[in-house]
Amino acid sequence: LDCPELVRSTEQIETAGYSHGILWKLESAEGKKSSLLGTIHLGDPRVIDLPQPVVLALNRSGSFGMEVVFDVDGIMMMSKAMNLAKGKSLGRMLDSALFNGTAKLLERYGVATHAVQNLKPWAAFTALSLPPAQPAVPLDMFLMASAQRLNKPVFGLESIEEQIAVFDALSDSDQVELLRHAVCHYDEFQADVDTMIEHYLARDLGAIMQMALRYSSPLQDRFLD
Protein backbone atom coordinates (compact mmCIF):
# COMPACT_ATOMS: atom_id res chain seq x y z
CA LEU A 1 0.00 0.00 0.00
CA ASP A 2 1.44 3.34 -1.11
CA CYS A 3 1.13 5.44 2.05
CA PRO A 4 1.61 9.22 2.21
CA GLU A 5 3.56 10.59 5.15
CA LEU A 6 1.87 12.75 7.75
CA VAL A 7 3.43 16.22 7.66
CA ARG A 8 3.41 18.23 10.86
CA SER A 9 1.94 21.70 10.54
CA THR A 10 4.15 24.64 11.46
CA GLU A 11 1.18 26.99 11.85
CA GLN A 12 0.51 28.34 15.33
CA ILE A 13 -3.10 27.79 16.39
CA GLU A 14 -4.47 30.69 18.43
CA THR A 15 -6.93 29.43 21.04
CA ALA A 16 -6.54 31.94 23.89
CA GLY A 17 -9.81 33.24 25.28
CA TYR A 18 -12.00 30.28 24.36
CA SER A 19 -9.72 27.34 25.05
CA HIS A 20 -11.58 25.80 27.98
CA GLY A 21 -15.19 24.88 28.67
CA ILE A 22 -17.88 23.09 26.65
CA LEU A 23 -21.08 24.69 28.00
CA TRP A 24 -21.54 28.35 27.10
CA LYS A 25 -24.25 30.90 27.83
CA LEU A 26 -25.49 33.11 25.01
CA GLU A 27 -27.49 36.23 25.78
CA SER A 28 -29.00 38.63 23.28
CA ALA A 29 -29.26 42.39 23.71
CA GLU A 30 -32.93 41.83 24.56
CA GLY A 31 -31.97 39.47 27.38
CA LYS A 32 -32.96 36.20 25.69
CA LYS A 33 -30.74 33.36 26.86
CA SER A 34 -29.57 30.14 25.21
CA SER A 35 -27.02 27.49 26.05
CA LEU A 36 -24.38 26.21 23.61
CA LEU A 37 -22.89 22.78 24.30
CA GLY A 38 -19.85 21.52 22.45
CA THR A 39 -20.34 17.84 21.61
CA ILE A 40 -18.15 15.02 20.38
CA HIS A 41 -19.64 12.41 18.02
CA LEU A 42 -18.80 9.38 20.13
CA GLY A 43 -20.75 6.90 22.24
CA ASP A 44 -18.20 6.50 25.02
CA PRO A 45 -19.86 6.06 28.45
CA ARG A 46 -17.60 8.76 29.89
CA VAL A 47 -18.87 11.21 27.30
CA ILE A 48 -22.59 10.57 27.72
CA ASP A 49 -22.37 10.78 31.52
CA LEU A 50 -23.79 14.30 31.45
CA PRO A 51 -22.50 16.81 34.03
CA GLN A 52 -25.23 18.35 36.18
CA PRO A 53 -24.95 21.84 34.59
CA VAL A 54 -25.65 20.26 31.17
CA VAL A 55 -28.67 18.39 32.54
CA LEU A 56 -30.02 21.60 34.08
CA ALA A 57 -29.48 23.58 30.88
CA LEU A 58 -31.37 20.97 28.85
CA ASN A 59 -34.20 20.81 31.39
CA ARG A 60 -34.61 24.60 31.33
CA SER A 61 -34.46 24.98 27.55
CA GLY A 62 -37.60 25.45 25.48
CA SER A 63 -36.17 23.53 22.51
CA PHE A 64 -33.10 21.54 21.46
CA GLY A 65 -31.07 22.29 18.33
CA MET A 66 -28.37 19.90 17.11
CA GLU A 67 -25.98 19.85 14.17
CA VAL A 68 -28.20 17.54 12.11
CA VAL A 69 -31.34 15.69 13.17
CA PHE A 70 -30.66 11.99 12.60
CA ASP A 71 -34.17 10.67 12.76
CA VAL A 72 -35.27 7.60 10.79
CA ASP A 73 -35.73 9.58 7.57
CA GLY A 74 -32.34 11.27 7.98
CA ILE A 75 -30.55 7.98 8.59
CA MET A 76 -32.20 6.44 5.52
CA MET A 77 -31.21 9.43 3.38
CA MET A 78 -27.60 9.32 4.59
CA SER A 79 -27.38 5.56 4.03
CA LYS A 80 -28.62 5.96 0.46
CA ALA A 81 -26.19 8.83 -0.22
CA MET A 82 -23.24 6.70 0.89
CA ASN A 83 -23.71 4.26 -2.00
CA LEU A 84 -22.22 4.64 -5.46
CA ALA A 85 -24.44 4.97 -8.51
CA LYS A 86 -25.51 1.76 -10.19
CA GLY A 87 -22.74 0.31 -12.36
CA LYS A 88 -19.92 1.78 -10.26
CA SER A 89 -17.84 -0.03 -7.66
CA LEU A 90 -15.25 1.03 -5.12
CA GLY A 91 -12.96 -1.76 -6.30
CA ARG A 92 -12.67 -0.08 -9.69
CA MET A 93 -11.96 3.33 -8.13
CA LEU A 94 -9.12 2.10 -5.90
CA ASP A 95 -5.93 0.20 -6.54
CA SER A 96 -6.11 -3.38 -5.30
CA ALA A 97 -3.91 -2.78 -2.23
CA LEU A 98 -6.04 0.14 -1.02
CA PHE A 99 -9.30 -1.69 -1.67
CA ASN A 100 -8.12 -4.81 0.17
CA GLY A 101 -6.88 -2.71 3.09
CA THR A 102 -10.18 -0.85 3.22
CA ALA A 103 -12.24 -4.04 3.09
CA LYS A 104 -10.16 -5.70 5.79
CA LEU A 105 -10.58 -2.76 8.18
CA LEU A 106 -14.30 -2.43 7.47
CA GLU A 107 -14.77 -6.07 8.54
CA ARG A 108 -14.30 -4.72 12.09
CA TYR A 109 -17.39 -2.57 11.51
CA GLY A 110 -19.47 -5.49 10.30
CA VAL A 111 -19.32 -4.45 6.64
CA ALA A 112 -19.03 -7.39 4.24
CA THR A 113 -16.75 -7.11 1.19
CA HIS A 114 -19.66 -7.10 -1.27
CA ALA A 115 -21.15 -4.13 0.64
CA VAL A 116 -17.78 -2.31 0.57
CA GLN A 117 -17.94 -2.41 -3.23
CA ASN A 118 -21.04 -0.20 -3.10
CA LEU A 119 -19.57 2.51 -0.86
CA LYS A 120 -18.40 5.91 -2.01
CA PRO A 121 -14.80 6.60 -0.92
CA TRP A 122 -15.94 9.31 1.51
CA ALA A 123 -18.38 6.89 3.15
CA ALA A 124 -15.59 4.37 3.82
CA PHE A 125 -13.37 7.23 5.04
CA THR A 126 -15.96 8.52 7.53
CA ALA A 127 -16.62 5.01 8.87
CA LEU A 128 -12.91 4.43 9.48
CA SER A 129 -12.66 7.76 11.28
CA LEU A 130 -14.77 6.36 14.14
CA PRO A 131 -14.07 3.50 16.57
CA PRO A 132 -15.36 0.13 15.30
CA ALA A 133 -17.41 -0.60 18.41
CA GLN A 134 -19.13 2.05 20.50
CA PRO A 135 -20.88 0.80 23.64
CA ALA A 136 -23.55 3.51 23.55
CA VAL A 137 -25.23 5.89 21.12
CA PRO A 138 -23.16 8.99 20.20
CA LEU A 139 -23.54 12.00 22.48
CA ASP A 140 -25.60 14.00 19.95
CA MET A 141 -28.12 11.17 19.61
CA PHE A 142 -28.22 10.70 23.38
CA LEU A 143 -29.03 14.39 23.86
CA MET A 144 -31.70 14.27 21.14
CA ALA A 145 -33.39 11.30 22.82
CA SER A 146 -33.20 13.09 26.17
CA ALA A 147 -34.85 16.21 24.70
CA GLN A 148 -37.56 14.10 23.08
CA ARG A 149 -38.32 12.38 26.40
CA LEU A 150 -38.77 15.87 27.87
CA ASN A 151 -41.16 16.72 25.00
CA LYS A 152 -38.95 19.53 23.73
CA PRO A 153 -39.02 20.51 20.04
CA VAL A 154 -35.89 19.26 18.24
CA PHE A 155 -34.43 20.99 15.17
CA GLY A 156 -31.25 20.84 13.10
CA LEU A 157 -28.82 23.67 12.41
CA GLU A 158 -28.00 21.95 9.12
CA SER A 159 -29.91 19.56 6.92
CA ILE A 160 -28.87 16.07 5.90
CA GLU A 161 -28.64 17.33 2.32
CA GLU A 162 -26.11 19.99 3.35
CA GLN A 163 -23.99 17.42 5.18
CA ILE A 164 -24.03 15.07 2.19
CA ALA A 165 -23.16 17.91 -0.20
CA VAL A 166 -19.94 18.63 1.73
CA PHE A 167 -18.61 15.17 0.87
CA ASP A 168 -20.18 14.77 -2.56
CA ALA A 169 -18.60 18.08 -3.61
CA LEU A 170 -15.13 16.56 -3.14
CA SER A 171 -13.53 15.24 -6.32
CA ASP A 172 -13.18 11.46 -6.65
CA SER A 173 -9.40 11.81 -6.39
CA ASP A 174 -9.65 13.79 -3.12
CA GLN A 175 -12.07 11.23 -1.70
CA VAL A 176 -9.70 8.42 -2.59
CA GLU A 177 -6.74 10.18 -0.98
CA LEU A 178 -8.70 10.87 2.21
CA LEU A 179 -9.52 7.17 2.33
CA ARG A 180 -5.87 6.28 1.70
CA HIS A 181 -4.85 8.42 4.70
CA ALA A 182 -7.50 6.75 6.87
CA VAL A 183 -6.34 3.24 5.92
CA CYS A 184 -2.61 3.94 6.07
CA HIS A 185 -2.72 5.68 9.46
CA TYR A 186 -5.69 3.84 10.94
CA ASP A 187 -3.99 2.68 14.15
CA GLU A 188 -2.61 6.13 14.90
CA PHE A 189 -5.94 7.85 14.26
CA GLN A 190 -7.78 5.31 16.43
CA ALA A 191 -5.32 5.96 19.26
CA ASP A 192 -6.09 9.67 18.81
CA VAL A 193 -9.74 9.00 19.72
CA ASP A 194 -8.84 8.13 23.31
CA THR A 195 -6.61 11.18 23.58
CA MET A 196 -9.38 13.39 22.20
CA ILE A 197 -11.86 11.99 24.73
CA GLU A 198 -9.41 12.81 27.52
CA HIS A 199 -9.14 16.39 26.25
CA TYR A 200 -12.92 16.61 25.96
CA LEU A 201 -13.47 15.39 29.53
CA ALA A 202 -10.90 17.97 30.66
CA ARG A 203 -12.91 20.62 28.73
CA ASP A 204 -9.69 21.51 26.90
CA LEU A 205 -10.89 22.85 23.55
CA GLY A 206 -7.46 24.30 22.80
CA ALA A 207 -5.86 20.86 22.96
CA ILE A 208 -8.58 19.41 20.70
CA MET A 209 -7.98 22.18 18.16
CA GLN A 210 -4.23 21.56 18.26
CA MET A 211 -4.83 17.85 17.64
CA ALA A 212 -7.23 18.44 14.77
CA LEU A 213 -4.87 20.78 12.94
CA ARG A 214 -1.48 19.30 13.81
CA TYR A 215 -0.98 17.88 10.30
CA SER A 216 -0.95 19.95 7.15
CA SER A 217 -1.46 19.13 3.48
CA PRO A 218 -3.13 20.70 0.43
CA LEU A 219 -5.70 17.88 0.61
CA GLN A 220 -6.61 18.66 4.21
CA ASP A 221 -6.88 22.36 3.36
CA ARG A 222 -9.34 21.56 0.56
CA PHE A 223 -11.31 19.23 2.81
CA LEU A 224 -11.57 21.74 5.66
CA ASP A 225 -12.42 24.53 3.24
CORLIN-V196946 format. One record per backbone hydrogen bond with DSSP energy under -1.0 kcal/mol. CO is the residue of the C=O (numbers start at 0). NH is the residue of the N-H. If there is no record, write none. Layout:
co:nh
CO:NH
CO:NH
//
This chain:
co:nh
6:215
14:17
18:205
21:37
23:35
25:33
27:30
31:27
33:25
35:23
39:41
41:138
43:46
43:47
47:49
50:54
51:55
52:56
53:57
54:58
55:59
63:154
65:156
66:157
68:70
70:74
71:75
72:76
73:77
74:78
75:79
76:80
77:81
79:82
81:119
84:87
89:93
94:98
95:99
96:100
97:101
98:102
99:103
100:104
101:105
104:107
105:108
105:110
106:109
111:115
112:116
115:118
116:89
117:83
119:123
120:124
121:125
122:126
123:127
126:129
137:141
138:142
139:143
140:144
141:145
142:146
143:147
144:148
145:149
146:151
147:150
152:63
154:65
158:162
159:163
160:164
161:165
163:167
164:168
166:169
170:174
171:175
172:176
173:177
174:178
175:179
176:180
177:181
178:182
179:183
180:184
182:185
184:188
185:189
186:190
187:191
190:194
191:195
192:196
193:197
194:198
195:199
196:200
197:201
198:203
199:202
202:20
202:204
203:207
204:208
205:209
206:210
207:211
208:212
210:213
213:8
216:220
217:221
218:222
219:223
220:224
//
